[in-house]
Protein backbone atom coordinates (compact mmCIF):
# COMPACT_ATOMS: atom_id res chain seq x y z
CA UNK A 1 0.00 0.00 0.00
CA UNK A 2 0.99 3.61 -0.36
CA UNK A 3 0.30 6.57 1.84
CA UNK A 4 -1.89 9.38 0.51
CA UNK A 5 1.24 11.43 -0.04
CA UNK A 6 4.74 10.20 -0.90
CA UNK A 7 7.71 12.54 -1.30
CA UNK A 8 11.23 12.05 -2.51
CA UNK A 9 14.08 14.40 -1.66
CA UNK A 10 16.86 14.49 -4.22
CA UNK A 11 20.19 16.05 -3.19
CA UNK A 12 20.45 17.92 -6.45
CA UNK A 13 18.68 20.79 -8.12
CA UNK A 14 16.80 19.45 -11.14
CA UNK A 15 15.66 22.09 -13.60
CA UNK A 16 11.96 22.73 -13.68
CA UNK A 17 11.74 22.01 -17.42
CA UNK A 18 13.34 18.58 -16.95
CA UNK A 19 10.89 17.60 -14.22
CA UNK A 20 7.90 18.84 -16.21
CA UNK A 21 8.96 16.97 -19.36
CA UNK A 22 9.46 13.82 -17.34
CA UNK A 23 5.96 14.13 -15.87
CA UNK A 24 4.45 14.79 -19.31
CA UNK A 25 6.16 11.64 -20.60
CA UNK A 26 4.63 9.74 -17.69
CA UNK A 27 1.16 10.79 -18.86
CA UNK A 28 0.54 13.76 -16.56
CA UNK A 29 -1.11 16.99 -17.65
CA UNK A 30 -0.25 20.38 -16.23
CA UNK A 31 -2.90 22.15 -14.18
CA UNK A 32 -1.99 25.84 -14.40
CA UNK A 33 -4.64 26.87 -11.89
CA UNK A 34 -3.30 24.61 -9.16
CA UNK A 35 0.32 24.77 -10.32
CA UNK A 36 0.70 20.99 -10.28
CA UNK A 37 0.44 18.00 -12.62
CA UNK A 38 -2.42 15.53 -12.65
CA UNK A 39 -2.80 12.06 -14.10
CA UNK A 40 -6.21 10.57 -14.78
CA UNK A 41 -7.26 7.77 -17.12
CA UNK A 42 -10.94 7.12 -17.80
CA UNK A 43 -12.12 3.75 -16.48
CA UNK A 44 -8.65 3.10 -15.05
CA UNK A 45 -8.46 5.80 -12.38
CA UNK A 46 -10.90 6.68 -9.64
CA UNK A 47 -9.23 9.85 -8.30
CA UNK A 48 -6.02 9.91 -10.32
CA UNK A 49 -2.68 11.12 -9.01
CA UNK A 50 -1.29 14.64 -8.55
CA UNK A 51 2.38 15.69 -8.45
CA UNK A 52 3.93 18.93 -7.26
CA UNK A 53 7.55 19.83 -6.67
CA UNK A 54 9.78 22.50 -5.25
CA UNK A 55 13.28 23.23 -3.98
CA UNK A 56 14.63 23.08 -0.45
CA UNK A 57 15.68 26.23 1.38
CA UNK A 58 17.97 26.83 4.35
CA UNK A 59 17.07 28.67 7.55
CA UNK A 60 17.82 31.97 5.79
CA UNK A 61 15.23 31.24 3.11
CA UNK A 62 17.93 30.73 0.50
CA UNK A 63 17.36 28.03 -2.10
CA UNK A 64 19.57 24.96 -1.71
CA UNK A 65 20.56 22.20 -4.09
CA UNK A 66 17.66 19.97 -3.08
CA UNK A 67 14.63 18.98 -5.13
CA UNK A 68 11.49 17.72 -3.41
CA UNK A 69 8.86 15.90 -5.49
CA UNK A 70 5.54 14.80 -4.00
CA UNK A 71 2.94 12.44 -5.47
CA UNK A 72 -0.51 12.54 -3.92
CA UNK A 73 -3.68 10.45 -4.23
CA UNK A 74 -6.46 12.21 -2.37
CA UNK A 75 -9.75 10.64 -1.39
CA UNK A 76 -10.71 7.48 -3.21
CA UNK A 77 -7.97 5.03 -4.10
CA UNK A 78 -7.93 2.00 -6.31
CA UNK A 79 -5.00 -0.15 -7.40
CA UNK A 80 -4.20 1.89 -10.51
CA UNK A 81 -4.20 5.26 -8.73
CA UNK A 82 -1.84 3.99 -6.05
CA UNK A 83 0.40 2.19 -8.53
CA UNK A 84 0.76 5.36 -10.61
CA UNK A 85 1.74 7.26 -7.46
CA UNK A 86 4.38 4.68 -6.54
CA UNK A 87 5.69 4.28 -10.11
CA UNK A 88 6.06 8.05 -10.49
CA UNK A 89 8.21 8.42 -7.39
CA UNK A 90 10.20 5.33 -8.32
CA UNK A 91 10.93 6.81 -11.76
CA UNK A 92 12.60 9.83 -10.15
CA UNK A 93 14.33 7.65 -7.57
CA UNK A 94 15.81 5.39 -10.24
CA UNK A 95 17.06 8.34 -12.28
CA UNK A 96 18.31 10.68 -9.55
CA UNK A 97 18.53 8.70 -6.33
CA UNK A 98 17.44 10.48 -3.17
CA UNK A 99 15.42 9.27 -0.23
CA UNK A 100 11.71 8.86 0.49
CA UNK A 101 9.66 10.21 3.33
CA UNK A 102 5.96 10.07 4.18
CA UNK A 103 3.75 9.31 7.15
CA UNK A 104 3.93 5.59 6.48
CA UNK A 105 7.20 5.03 4.74
CA UNK A 106 6.96 1.28 5.18
CA UNK A 107 3.73 1.16 3.18
CA UNK A 108 5.51 2.54 0.15
CA UNK A 109 7.78 -0.46 -0.02
CA UNK A 110 4.98 -2.95 0.54
CA UNK A 111 2.53 -4.66 -1.76
CA UNK A 112 -0.21 -2.64 -3.42
CA UNK A 113 -3.27 -4.19 -1.78
CA UNK A 114 -5.87 -1.79 -3.09
CA UNK A 115 -8.65 -3.33 -5.24
CA UNK A 116 -7.64 -3.80 -8.87
CA UNK A 117 -10.84 -3.09 -10.75
CA UNK A 118 -11.50 -3.73 -14.43
CA UNK A 119 -12.57 -0.99 -16.83
CA UNK A 120 -16.10 -2.37 -16.83
CA UNK A 121 -16.24 -2.34 -13.04
CA UNK A 122 -15.08 1.27 -12.85
CA UNK A 123 -17.26 2.47 -15.75
CA UNK A 124 -20.46 0.78 -14.61
CA UNK A 125 -19.54 1.48 -10.99
CA UNK A 126 -19.42 5.22 -11.69
CA UNK A 127 -22.89 4.99 -13.24
CA UNK A 128 -24.16 3.21 -10.12
CA UNK A 129 -22.50 5.72 -7.78
CA UNK A 130 -24.19 8.61 -9.62
CA UNK A 131 -27.51 6.77 -9.40
CA UNK A 132 -27.17 6.30 -5.64
CA UNK A 133 -26.10 9.90 -5.03
CA UNK A 134 -29.10 11.19 -6.98
CA UNK A 135 -31.43 8.95 -4.99
CA UNK A 136 -29.88 10.11 -1.75
CA UNK A 137 -30.47 13.75 -2.68
CA UNK A 138 -34.08 13.14 -3.71
CA UNK A 139 -34.84 11.40 -0.41
CA UNK A 140 -34.39 14.77 1.33
CA UNK A 141 -36.98 16.37 -0.97
CA UNK A 142 -39.91 14.02 -0.36
CA UNK A 143 -42.76 15.89 1.33
CA UNK A 144 -45.38 14.64 3.77
CA UNK A 145 -48.52 15.73 1.90
CA UNK A 146 -51.92 15.74 3.62
CA UNK A 147 -54.15 13.88 1.18
CA UNK A 148 -57.33 14.43 3.21
CA UNK A 149 -56.87 18.18 2.96
CA UNK A 150 -56.03 17.84 -0.72
CA UNK A 151 -59.21 15.89 -1.47
CA UNK A 152 -61.31 18.66 0.12
CA UNK A 153 -60.09 20.91 -2.70
CA UNK A 154 -60.74 18.35 -5.42
CA UNK A 155 -64.32 17.74 -4.21
CA UNK A 156 -65.25 21.38 -4.74
CA UNK A 157 -63.27 21.63 -7.98
CA UNK A 158 -60.66 23.99 -6.60
CA UNK A 159 -56.98 23.61 -7.57
CA UNK A 160 -54.78 22.60 -4.61
CA UNK A 161 -52.65 25.72 -4.80
CA UNK A 162 -52.05 25.79 -1.03
CA UNK A 163 -50.95 22.15 -0.76
CA UNK A 164 -47.32 22.83 -1.60
CA UNK A 165 -46.08 19.48 -0.28
CA UNK A 166 -48.32 17.64 -2.72
CA UNK A 167 -47.23 19.86 -5.61
CA UNK A 168 -43.55 19.38 -4.77
CA UNK A 169 -43.94 15.60 -4.77
CA UNK A 170 -45.46 15.82 -8.25
CA UNK A 171 -42.56 17.96 -9.44
CA UNK A 172 -40.11 15.45 -7.96
CA UNK A 173 -41.71 12.49 -9.72
CA UNK A 174 -40.23 13.19 -13.20
CA UNK A 175 -36.77 13.37 -11.63
CA UNK A 176 -37.32 9.91 -10.14
CA UNK A 177 -38.02 8.55 -13.61
CA UNK A 178 -35.07 10.44 -15.12
CA UNK A 179 -32.74 8.97 -12.49
CA UNK A 180 -33.91 5.47 -13.40
CA UNK A 181 -33.73 6.11 -17.13
CA UNK A 182 -30.26 7.64 -16.97
CA UNK A 183 -28.96 4.78 -14.82
CA UNK A 184 -30.17 2.02 -17.15
CA UNK A 185 -28.95 3.85 -20.25
CA UNK A 186 -25.56 4.82 -18.82
CA UNK A 187 -24.96 1.40 -17.28
CA UNK A 188 -25.61 -0.29 -20.62
CA UNK A 189 -23.53 2.29 -22.53
CA UNK A 190 -20.52 1.86 -20.23
CA UNK A 191 -20.77 -1.92 -20.41
CA UNK A 192 -20.73 -1.89 -24.22
CA UNK A 193 -17.98 0.72 -24.30
CA UNK A 194 -15.66 -1.44 -22.16
CA UNK A 195 -16.47 -4.81 -23.75
CA UNK A 196 -15.27 -5.35 -27.30
CA UNK A 197 -17.56 -8.33 -27.89
CA UNK A 198 -20.62 -6.29 -26.94
CA UNK A 199 -19.56 -3.40 -29.19
CA UNK A 200 -18.96 -5.77 -32.11
CA UNK A 201 -22.61 -6.85 -31.85
CA UNK A 202 -23.59 -3.35 -32.98
CA UNK A 203 -21.56 -3.65 -36.17
CA UNK A 204 -22.91 -7.15 -36.87
CA UNK A 205 -26.46 -5.90 -36.41
CA UNK A 206 -26.20 -2.78 -38.54
CA UNK A 207 -24.47 -4.15 -41.63
CA UNK A 208 -24.67 -1.30 -44.13
CA UNK A 209 -25.03 2.05 -42.39
CA UNK A 210 -27.03 4.91 -43.94
CA UNK A 211 -25.10 7.92 -45.21
CA UNK A 212 -26.35 10.19 -42.38
CA UNK A 213 -25.02 7.76 -39.79
CA UNK A 214 -21.66 7.39 -41.54
CA UNK A 215 -21.38 11.19 -41.70
CA UNK A 216 -21.99 11.50 -37.96
CA UNK A 217 -19.35 8.88 -37.28
CA UNK A 218 -16.77 10.46 -39.60
CA UNK A 219 -17.40 13.90 -38.10
CA UNK A 220 -17.12 12.33 -34.64
CA UNK A 221 -20.44 13.90 -33.68
CA UNK A 222 -21.48 10.53 -32.31
CA UNK A 223 -20.02 7.11 -31.69
CA UNK A 224 -21.56 3.90 -32.98
CA UNK A 225 -22.70 3.23 -29.40
CA UNK A 226 -24.47 6.63 -29.25
CA UNK A 227 -26.37 5.82 -32.42
CA UNK A 228 -27.35 2.36 -31.23
CA UNK A 229 -28.45 3.46 -27.75
CA UNK A 230 -30.77 6.09 -29.28
CA UNK A 231 -32.91 3.26 -30.68
CA UNK A 232 -34.04 2.23 -27.21
CA UNK A 233 -36.24 3.90 -24.61
CA UNK A 234 -35.16 3.25 -21.05
CA UNK A 235 -38.48 4.41 -19.64
CA UNK A 236 -40.10 1.59 -21.59
CA UNK A 237 -39.13 -1.69 -19.93
CA UNK A 238 -39.84 -3.78 -23.05
CA UNK A 239 -37.49 -1.60 -25.07
CA UNK A 240 -34.84 -1.48 -22.33
CA UNK A 241 -35.02 -5.23 -21.95
CA UNK A 242 -34.33 -5.79 -25.65
CA UNK A 243 -31.12 -3.79 -25.30
CA UNK A 244 -30.00 -5.55 -22.12
CA UNK A 245 -30.73 -9.01 -23.52
CA UNK A 246 -28.81 -8.28 -26.71
CA UNK A 247 -25.74 -6.55 -25.31
CA UNK A 248 -25.46 -7.67 -21.70
CA UNK A 249 -27.27 -11.02 -21.84
CA UNK A 250 -29.49 -10.00 -18.93
CA UNK A 251 -33.27 -10.44 -19.02
CA UNK A 252 -34.51 -7.51 -16.96
CA UNK A 253 -37.97 -9.00 -16.43
CA UNK A 254 -36.67 -12.37 -15.29
CA UNK A 255 -33.45 -11.44 -13.50
CA UNK A 256 -34.14 -7.96 -12.08
CA UNK A 257 -37.72 -6.70 -12.25
CA UNK A 258 -39.21 -9.87 -10.77
CA UNK A 259 -37.65 -8.93 -7.42
CA UNK A 260 -40.13 -8.42 -4.58
CA UNK A 261 -40.30 -5.16 -2.65
CA UNK A 262 -41.86 -4.91 0.80
CA UNK A 263 -44.24 -1.93 0.91
CA UNK A 264 -46.61 -1.48 3.87
CA UNK A 265 -45.96 -5.05 4.98
CA UNK A 266 -46.96 -6.39 1.58
CA UNK A 267 -44.79 -7.93 -1.13
CA UNK A 268 -44.98 -6.07 -4.43
CA UNK A 269 -43.18 -6.88 -7.65
CA UNK A 270 -40.56 -4.36 -8.63
CA UNK A 271 -42.00 -4.11 -12.14
CA UNK A 272 -45.46 -3.16 -10.84
CA UNK A 273 -44.20 -0.30 -8.67
CA UNK A 274 -41.86 1.11 -11.29
CA UNK A 275 -44.47 0.81 -14.05
CA UNK A 276 -46.93 2.75 -11.91
CA UNK A 277 -44.30 5.43 -11.30
CA UNK A 278 -43.54 5.76 -15.02
CA UNK A 279 -47.24 5.94 -15.90
CA UNK A 280 -47.79 8.72 -13.36
CA UNK A 281 -44.86 10.62 -14.80
CA UNK A 282 -46.23 10.30 -18.35
CA UNK A 283 -49.64 11.64 -17.32
CA UNK A 284 -48.00 14.56 -15.56
CA UNK A 285 -45.68 15.48 -18.43
CA UNK A 286 -47.90 14.77 -21.42
CA UNK A 287 -51.38 15.44 -20.01
CA UNK A 288 -50.61 17.88 -17.16
CA UNK A 289 -52.46 15.50 -14.83
CA UNK A 290 -51.34 15.65 -11.21
CA UNK A 291 -51.21 12.43 -9.18
CA UNK A 292 -53.57 12.99 -6.24
CA UNK A 293 -52.03 10.18 -4.19
CA UNK A 294 -48.43 11.33 -3.96
CA UNK A 295 -48.04 11.49 -0.22
CA UNK A 296 -44.91 10.53 1.67
CA UNK A 297 -45.71 6.80 1.69
CA UNK A 298 -46.31 6.66 -2.06
CA UNK A 299 -43.13 8.58 -2.85
CA UNK A 300 -41.20 6.40 -0.45
CA UNK A 301 -42.46 3.28 -2.22
CA UNK A 302 -41.13 4.62 -5.53
CA UNK A 303 -37.83 5.55 -3.92
CA UNK A 304 -37.43 2.11 -2.31
CA UNK A 305 -38.22 0.49 -5.67
CA UNK A 306 -35.49 2.53 -7.38
CA UNK A 307 -32.96 1.61 -4.70
CA UNK A 308 -33.95 -2.05 -5.15
CA UNK A 309 -33.60 -1.81 -8.92
CA UNK A 310 -30.00 -0.62 -8.61
CA UNK A 311 -28.94 -3.03 -5.88
CA UNK A 312 -30.56 -6.03 -7.61
CA UNK A 313 -28.83 -5.26 -10.91
CA UNK A 314 -25.45 -4.76 -9.21
CA UNK A 315 -25.81 -7.90 -7.10
CA UNK A 316 -26.74 -9.89 -10.20
CA UNK A 317 -23.48 -8.89 -11.87
CA UNK A 318 -21.51 -9.64 -8.73
CA UNK A 319 -23.04 -13.08 -8.23
CA UNK A 320 -23.25 -14.14 -11.87
CA UNK A 321 -20.39 -12.27 -13.60
CA UNK A 322 -18.01 -11.67 -10.70
CA UNK A 323 -18.06 -7.93 -11.42
CA UNK A 324 -17.57 -5.55 -8.46
CA UNK A 325 -19.72 -2.60 -9.44
CA UNK A 326 -20.58 -1.20 -6.02
CA UNK A 327 -17.52 1.03 -5.73
CA UNK A 328 -18.58 2.37 -2.35
CA UNK A 329 -18.46 -1.15 -0.93
CA UNK A 330 -15.20 -2.03 -2.66
CA UNK A 331 -13.30 1.18 -1.99
CA UNK A 332 -14.93 2.43 1.22
CA UNK A 333 -15.11 6.06 0.16
CA UNK A 334 -18.59 7.07 1.29
CA UNK A 335 -19.63 7.45 4.94
CA UNK A 336 -21.75 4.51 6.00
CA UNK A 337 -24.00 6.65 8.20
CA UNK A 338 -25.44 8.60 5.28
CA UNK A 339 -28.90 7.13 4.66
CA UNK A 340 -32.00 8.25 2.77
CA UNK A 341 -34.18 10.70 4.70
CA UNK A 342 -37.93 10.20 4.52
C-alpha positions as CSV (number, residue, x, y, z in Angstrom):
1,X,0.0,0.0,0.0
2,X,1.0,3.6,-0.4
3,X,0.3,6.6,1.8
4,X,-1.9,9.4,0.5
5,X,1.2,11.4,0.0
6,X,4.7,10.2,-0.9
7,X,7.7,12.5,-1.3
8,X,11.2,12.0,-2.5
9,X,14.1,14.4,-1.7
10,X,16.9,14.5,-4.2
11,X,20.2,16.1,-3.2
12,X,20.4,17.9,-6.5
13,X,18.7,20.8,-8.1
14,X,16.8,19.5,-11.1
15,X,15.7,22.1,-13.6
16,X,12.0,22.7,-13.7
17,X,11.7,22.0,-17.4
18,X,13.3,18.6,-17.0
19,X,10.9,17.6,-14.2
20,X,7.9,18.8,-16.2
21,X,9.0,17.0,-19.4
22,X,9.5,13.8,-17.3
23,X,6.0,14.1,-15.9
24,X,4.5,14.8,-19.3
25,X,6.2,11.6,-20.6
26,X,4.6,9.7,-17.7
27,X,1.2,10.8,-18.9
28,X,0.5,13.8,-16.6
29,X,-1.1,17.0,-17.6
30,X,-0.3,20.4,-16.2
31,X,-2.9,22.2,-14.2
32,X,-2.0,25.8,-14.4
33,X,-4.6,26.9,-11.9
34,X,-3.3,24.6,-9.2
35,X,0.3,24.8,-10.3
36,X,0.7,21.0,-10.3
37,X,0.4,18.0,-12.6
38,X,-2.4,15.5,-12.6
39,X,-2.8,12.1,-14.1
40,X,-6.2,10.6,-14.8
41,X,-7.3,7.8,-17.1
42,X,-10.9,7.1,-17.8
43,X,-12.1,3.7,-16.5
44,X,-8.6,3.1,-15.0
45,X,-8.5,5.8,-12.4
46,X,-10.9,6.7,-9.6
47,X,-9.2,9.8,-8.3
48,X,-6.0,9.9,-10.3
49,X,-2.7,11.1,-9.0
50,X,-1.3,14.6,-8.6
51,X,2.4,15.7,-8.5
52,X,3.9,18.9,-7.3
53,X,7.6,19.8,-6.7
54,X,9.8,22.5,-5.2
55,X,13.3,23.2,-4.0
56,X,14.6,23.1,-0.5
57,X,15.7,26.2,1.4
58,X,18.0,26.8,4.3
59,X,17.1,28.7,7.6
60,X,17.8,32.0,5.8
61,X,15.2,31.2,3.1
62,X,17.9,30.7,0.5
63,X,17.4,28.0,-2.1
64,X,19.6,25.0,-1.7
65,X,20.6,22.2,-4.1
66,X,17.7,20.0,-3.1
67,X,14.6,19.0,-5.1
68,X,11.5,17.7,-3.4
69,X,8.9,15.9,-5.5
70,X,5.5,14.8,-4.0
71,X,2.9,12.4,-5.5
72,X,-0.5,12.5,-3.9
73,X,-3.7,10.5,-4.2
74,X,-6.5,12.2,-2.4
75,X,-9.7,10.6,-1.4
76,X,-10.7,7.5,-3.2
77,X,-8.0,5.0,-4.1
78,X,-7.9,2.0,-6.3
79,X,-5.0,-0.1,-7.4
80,X,-4.2,1.9,-10.5
81,X,-4.2,5.3,-8.7
82,X,-1.8,4.0,-6.0
83,X,0.4,2.2,-8.5
84,X,0.8,5.4,-10.6
85,X,1.7,7.3,-7.5
86,X,4.4,4.7,-6.5
87,X,5.7,4.3,-10.1
88,X,6.1,8.1,-10.5
89,X,8.2,8.4,-7.4
90,X,10.2,5.3,-8.3
91,X,10.9,6.8,-11.8
92,X,12.6,9.8,-10.2
93,X,14.3,7.6,-7.6
94,X,15.8,5.4,-10.2
95,X,17.1,8.3,-12.3
96,X,18.3,10.7,-9.6
97,X,18.5,8.7,-6.3
98,X,17.4,10.5,-3.2
99,X,15.4,9.3,-0.2
100,X,11.7,8.9,0.5
101,X,9.7,10.2,3.3
102,X,6.0,10.1,4.2
103,X,3.8,9.3,7.2
104,X,3.9,5.6,6.5
105,X,7.2,5.0,4.7
106,X,7.0,1.3,5.2
107,X,3.7,1.2,3.2
108,X,5.5,2.5,0.1
109,X,7.8,-0.5,0.0
110,X,5.0,-2.9,0.5
111,X,2.5,-4.7,-1.8
112,X,-0.2,-2.6,-3.4
113,X,-3.3,-4.2,-1.8
114,X,-5.9,-1.8,-3.1
115,X,-8.6,-3.3,-5.2
116,X,-7.6,-3.8,-8.9
117,X,-10.8,-3.1,-10.7
118,X,-11.5,-3.7,-14.4
119,X,-12.6,-1.0,-16.8
120,X,-16.1,-2.4,-16.8
121,X,-16.2,-2.3,-13.0
122,X,-15.1,1.3,-12.9
123,X,-17.3,2.5,-15.8
124,X,-20.5,0.8,-14.6
125,X,-19.5,1.5,-11.0
126,X,-19.4,5.2,-11.7
127,X,-22.9,5.0,-13.2
128,X,-24.2,3.2,-10.1
129,X,-22.5,5.7,-7.8
130,X,-24.2,8.6,-9.6
131,X,-27.5,6.8,-9.4
132,X,-27.2,6.3,-5.6
133,X,-26.1,9.9,-5.0
134,X,-29.1,11.2,-7.0
135,X,-31.4,9.0,-5.0
136,X,-29.9,10.1,-1.8
137,X,-30.5,13.8,-2.7
138,X,-34.1,13.1,-3.7
139,X,-34.8,11.4,-0.4
140,X,-34.4,14.8,1.3
141,X,-37.0,16.4,-1.0
142,X,-39.9,14.0,-0.4
143,X,-42.8,15.9,1.3
144,X,-45.4,14.6,3.8
145,X,-48.5,15.7,1.9
146,X,-51.9,15.7,3.6
147,X,-54.2,13.9,1.2
148,X,-57.3,14.4,3.2
149,X,-56.9,18.2,3.0
150,X,-56.0,17.8,-0.7
151,X,-59.2,15.9,-1.5
152,X,-61.3,18.7,0.1
153,X,-60.1,20.9,-2.7
154,X,-60.7,18.4,-5.4
155,X,-64.3,17.7,-4.2
156,X,-65.2,21.4,-4.7
157,X,-63.3,21.6,-8.0
158,X,-60.7,24.0,-6.6
159,X,-57.0,23.6,-7.6
160,X,-54.8,22.6,-4.6
161,X,-52.7,25.7,-4.8
162,X,-52.0,25.8,-1.0
163,X,-51.0,22.1,-0.8
164,X,-47.3,22.8,-1.6
165,X,-46.1,19.5,-0.3
166,X,-48.3,17.6,-2.7
167,X,-47.2,19.9,-5.6
168,X,-43.5,19.4,-4.8
169,X,-43.9,15.6,-4.8
170,X,-45.5,15.8,-8.3
171,X,-42.6,18.0,-9.4
172,X,-40.1,15.4,-8.0
173,X,-41.7,12.5,-9.7
174,X,-40.2,13.2,-13.2
175,X,-36.8,13.4,-11.6
176,X,-37.3,9.9,-10.1
177,X,-38.0,8.6,-13.6
178,X,-35.1,10.4,-15.1
179,X,-32.7,9.0,-12.5
180,X,-33.9,5.5,-13.4
181,X,-33.7,6.1,-17.1
182,X,-30.3,7.6,-17.0
183,X,-29.0,4.8,-14.8
184,X,-30.2,2.0,-17.2
185,X,-28.9,3.8,-20.3
186,X,-25.6,4.8,-18.8
187,X,-25.0,1.4,-17.3
188,X,-25.6,-0.3,-20.6
189,X,-23.5,2.3,-22.5
190,X,-20.5,1.9,-20.2
191,X,-20.8,-1.9,-20.4
192,X,-20.7,-1.9,-24.2
193,X,-18.0,0.7,-24.3
194,X,-15.7,-1.4,-22.2
195,X,-16.5,-4.8,-23.7
196,X,-15.3,-5.4,-27.3
197,X,-17.6,-8.3,-27.9
198,X,-20.6,-6.3,-26.9
199,X,-19.6,-3.4,-29.2
200,X,-19.0,-5.8,-32.1
201,X,-22.6,-6.8,-31.9
202,X,-23.6,-3.4,-33.0
203,X,-21.6,-3.6,-36.2
204,X,-22.9,-7.1,-36.9
205,X,-26.5,-5.9,-36.4
206,X,-26.2,-2.8,-38.5
207,X,-24.5,-4.2,-41.6
208,X,-24.7,-1.3,-44.1
209,X,-25.0,2.0,-42.4
210,X,-27.0,4.9,-43.9
211,X,-25.1,7.9,-45.2
212,X,-26.4,10.2,-42.4
213,X,-25.0,7.8,-39.8
214,X,-21.7,7.4,-41.5
215,X,-21.4,11.2,-41.7
216,X,-22.0,11.5,-38.0
217,X,-19.3,8.9,-37.3
218,X,-16.8,10.5,-39.6
219,X,-17.4,13.9,-38.1
220,X,-17.1,12.3,-34.6
221,X,-20.4,13.9,-33.7
222,X,-21.5,10.5,-32.3
223,X,-20.0,7.1,-31.7
224,X,-21.6,3.9,-33.0
225,X,-22.7,3.2,-29.4
226,X,-24.5,6.6,-29.3
227,X,-26.4,5.8,-32.4
228,X,-27.4,2.4,-31.2
229,X,-28.4,3.5,-27.7
230,X,-30.8,6.1,-29.3
231,X,-32.9,3.3,-30.7
232,X,-34.0,2.2,-27.2
233,X,-36.2,3.9,-24.6
234,X,-35.2,3.3,-21.0
235,X,-38.5,4.4,-19.6
236,X,-40.1,1.6,-21.6
237,X,-39.1,-1.7,-19.9
238,X,-39.8,-3.8,-23.0
239,X,-37.5,-1.6,-25.1
240,X,-34.8,-1.5,-22.3
241,X,-35.0,-5.2,-22.0
242,X,-34.3,-5.8,-25.7
243,X,-31.1,-3.8,-25.3
244,X,-30.0,-5.6,-22.1
245,X,-30.7,-9.0,-23.5
246,X,-28.8,-8.3,-26.7
247,X,-25.7,-6.5,-25.3
248,X,-25.5,-7.7,-21.7
249,X,-27.3,-11.0,-21.8
250,X,-29.5,-10.0,-18.9
251,X,-33.3,-10.4,-19.0
252,X,-34.5,-7.5,-17.0
253,X,-38.0,-9.0,-16.4
254,X,-36.7,-12.4,-15.3
255,X,-33.5,-11.4,-13.5
256,X,-34.1,-8.0,-12.1
257,X,-37.7,-6.7,-12.3
258,X,-39.2,-9.9,-10.8
259,X,-37.6,-8.9,-7.4
260,X,-40.1,-8.4,-4.6
261,X,-40.3,-5.2,-2.6
262,X,-41.9,-4.9,0.8
263,X,-44.2,-1.9,0.9
264,X,-46.6,-1.5,3.9
265,X,-46.0,-5.1,5.0
266,X,-47.0,-6.4,1.6
267,X,-44.8,-7.9,-1.1
268,X,-45.0,-6.1,-4.4
269,X,-43.2,-6.9,-7.6
270,X,-40.6,-4.4,-8.6
271,X,-42.0,-4.1,-12.1
272,X,-45.5,-3.2,-10.8
273,X,-44.2,-0.3,-8.7
274,X,-41.9,1.1,-11.3
275,X,-44.5,0.8,-14.1
276,X,-46.9,2.7,-11.9
277,X,-44.3,5.4,-11.3
278,X,-43.5,5.8,-15.0
279,X,-47.2,5.9,-15.9
280,X,-47.8,8.7,-13.4
281,X,-44.9,10.6,-14.8
282,X,-46.2,10.3,-18.4
283,X,-49.6,11.6,-17.3
284,X,-48.0,14.6,-15.6
285,X,-45.7,15.5,-18.4
286,X,-47.9,14.8,-21.4
287,X,-51.4,15.4,-20.0
288,X,-50.6,17.9,-17.2
289,X,-52.5,15.5,-14.8
290,X,-51.3,15.6,-11.2
291,X,-51.2,12.4,-9.2
292,X,-53.6,13.0,-6.2
293,X,-52.0,10.2,-4.2
294,X,-48.4,11.3,-4.0
295,X,-48.0,11.5,-0.2
296,X,-44.9,10.5,1.7
297,X,-45.7,6.8,1.7
298,X,-46.3,6.7,-2.1
299,X,-43.1,8.6,-2.9
300,X,-41.2,6.4,-0.4
301,X,-42.5,3.3,-2.2
302,X,-41.1,4.6,-5.5
303,X,-37.8,5.5,-3.9
304,X,-37.4,2.1,-2.3
305,X,-38.2,0.5,-5.7
306,X,-35.5,2.5,-7.4
307,X,-33.0,1.6,-4.7
308,X,-34.0,-2.0,-5.1
309,X,-33.6,-1.8,-8.9
310,X,-30.0,-0.6,-8.6
311,X,-28.9,-3.0,-5.9
312,X,-30.6,-6.0,-7.6
313,X,-28.8,-5.3,-10.9
314,X,-25.5,-4.8,-9.2
315,X,-25.8,-7.9,-7.1
316,X,-26.7,-9.9,-10.2
317,X,-23.5,-8.9,-11.9
318,X,-21.5,-9.6,-8.7
319,X,-23.0,-13.1,-8.2
320,X,-23.2,-14.1,-11.9
321,X,-20.4,-12.3,-13.6
322,X,-18.0,-11.7,-10.7
323,X,-18.1,-7.9,-11.4
324,X,-17.6,-5.6,-8.5
325,X,-19.7,-2.6,-9.4
326,X,-20.6,-1.2,-6.0
327,X,-17.5,1.0,-5.7
328,X,-18.6,2.4,-2.3
329,X,-18.5,-1.1,-0.9
330,X,-15.2,-2.0,-2.7
331,X,-13.3,1.2,-2.0
332,X,-14.9,2.4,1.2
333,X,-15.1,6.1,0.2
334,X,-18.6,7.1,1.3
335,X,-19.6,7.4,4.9
336,X,-21.8,4.5,6.0
337,X,-24.0,6.6,8.2
338,X,-25.4,8.6,5.3
339,X,-28.9,7.1,4.7
340,X,-32.0,8.3,2.8
341,X,-34.2,10.7,4.7
342,X,-37.9,10.2,4.5
